[in-house]
Amino acid sequence: MLPMPRRLFVLASALLLSLAAFAHAYHASIMDVKVNAQKKQLEVALKVFTDDLEKGLSVGQPRPISLDQTPPFVVQPLVAAYLRKTIVFTGKPSEEFPLKYIGMERENDAHWLYFSVALPRPLQGVRLQQRLLLEQFPDQMNIVNVEASSGKKSALFRNGNEAQLLSW
């Protein structure tokens, strides 16, 4: 039998290792959408866990994508394409609004992704299909906060509820 201090050390080590394995037990993103009526566009900031985003970007790639190690000239087009594939704003049926990727920045264990969506005319709402990381994580929750002159609203997107009307 191990002496008491040694047993405590082994127990503490095991607990720390198990905590590291579950860095975050949930999968979520937060999207802030600001309606800029003057410029007829949506200004979007999307926060997502870095390791989750890397998993989504790595699908179909010859090697896993690391936002810290993969060169930016490889990462930036992948991020833009992934956003266009998983986040779609529409007006009338089959009227898709173009997403313009601006860039990203790291914040601790997450990344902020920035993009805008041009609106063809003044609108009182759009339909959003938000499927970010839903294929990778069945429990993924995508929270969308919309801010317009009329106030703030929020919506939750997850498997089985990927598309909603956002009005302002």
SULTA-V789507 format. One record per backbone hydrogen bond with DSSP energy under -1.0 kcal/mol. NH is the residue of the N-H (numbers start at 1). CO is the residue of the C=O. If there is no record, write none. Layout:
[[NH | CO] [NH | CO]]
This chain:
[[7 | 3] [8 | 4] [9 | 5] [10 | 6] [11 | 7] [12 | 8] [13 | 9] [14 | 10] [15 | 11] [16 | 12] [17 | 13] [18 | 14] [19 | 15] [20 | 16] [21 | 17] [29 | 141] [30 | 47] [31 | 143] [32 | 45] [33 | 145] [34 | 43] [35 | 147] [36 | 41] [41 | 36] [42 | 117] [43 | 34] [44 | 115] [45 | 32] [46 | 113] [47 | 30] [48 | 111] [50 | 109] [53 | 49] [54 | 50] [55 | 51] [56 | 52] [57 | 53] [58 | 54] [61 | 58] [70 | 66] [74 | 71] [75 | 71] [76 | 72] [78 | 74] [79 | 75] [80 | 76] [81 | 77] [82 | 78] [83 | 79] [84 | 80] [85 | 81] [86 | 82] [87 | 83] [88 | 129] [90 | 127] [91 | 95] [95 | 92] [97 | 89] [100 | 116] [102 | 114] [103 | 114] [105 | 112] [107 | 110] [110 | 107] [111 | 48] [112 | 105] [113 | 46] [114 | 103] [115 | 44] [116 | 100] [117 | 42] [118 | 98] [119 | 40] [126 | 166] [127 | 90] [128 | 164] [129 | 88] [130 | 162] [131 | 86] [134 | 131] [137 | 133] [140 | 137] [141 | 27] [142 | 157] [143 | 29] [144 | 155] [145 | 31] [146 | 153] [147 | 33] [148 | 151] [151 | 148] [153 | 146] [155 | 144] [157 | 142] [158 | 161] [161 | 158] [164 | 128] [166 | 126] [168 | 124]]
